[in-house]
Amino acid sequence: MLLNKITADKKIKRMALEINERNHDQQEILLVGIKSNGVIIAAKIADYLKSYFAGKVRLIELSMDKKQPGEITLSEPVNFNGQTVVLIDDVANSGSTMLYALKPMLSDHPRKIETLVLLERTHKRFPVDVSYVGLSVATASDEYIEVTVEGQEVTGAFLRKFSG
């Protein structure tokens, strides 16, 4: 086990504090959670951030097929112009999900886009830098990281081997 429920929650709280520190001068922060685990983490970040951040915290859900990214949908229409955006997912395994999830934001002109993951692999196939990381893990090419959730809580994170 890489993370248990208590440690995962501490890391989420710490990342919310970091977002506040880097963006305290902003009027609004737009959190974009990638379904499904990224949305759960984004909601937890939003809850913690609302305690520290003086501005508005807004949460949007982004849906996409992570295996075959094509159509990307947002839970509501969003104008990203001038926005401070934090794109949130559970794990950065290869970096491809984050890369494709940026697509709807690139047609506008956000003030800045930051990325957040609870866990990241130290070697990714796509050049996506993560702004906020709960835990960085060195993995072999035949391994991946799985985050488990129950209801609206992260319950653990595990290092798994690809089968076959």
Secondary structure, DSSP 8 states (H G I E B T S, - for coil): --EEHHHHHHHHHHHHHHHHHHHTT-SEEEEEEETTHHHHHHHHHHHHHHHH-SSEEEEEEEE--SSS----EESS----TT-EEEEEEEEESSSHHHHHHTHHHHTS--SEEEEEEEEEES--SS----SEEEEEE---TTEEEEEEEETTEEEEEEEEE---
